[in-house]
């Protein structure tokens, strides 16, 4: 299995467990690795035969930007589901970084893997 990646996708969303967090938008940064077979796309040199990472990014920006989440775990799970279901990805690793959530830490978050990696 080959991997298509998307790193550093910054999206403003409503995320957090505290009342003050539910009233503001905060940045999250997503990193994804998506299982794909890139051989056909490489052979044809056509975007139609590839996993379109720009389309994935656009869809995630819409979904996360319009959403409301309490936990980074929930956000990661929903992103993994979306990518697997809407883009036919058999395996995905999603990293959600809630930068600035902990004083003196560059970032905090979760990394999840979903699906079967062949």
VENURTA-V488057 format. One record per helix or strand of 2 or more residues. SS is the DSSP state (h for helix, s for strand). FROM is the first residue (numbers start at 1). TO is the last residue. If there is no record, write none. Layout:
ss = {SS | SS}
from = {FROM | FROM}
to = {TO | TO}
This chain:
ss = {s | h | s | h | h | h | s | h | s | s}
from = {2 | 21 | 26 | 39 | 47 | 53 | 68 | 72 | 91 | 109}
to = {15 | 23 | 36 | 44 | 49 | 66 | 69 | 87 | 97 | 115}
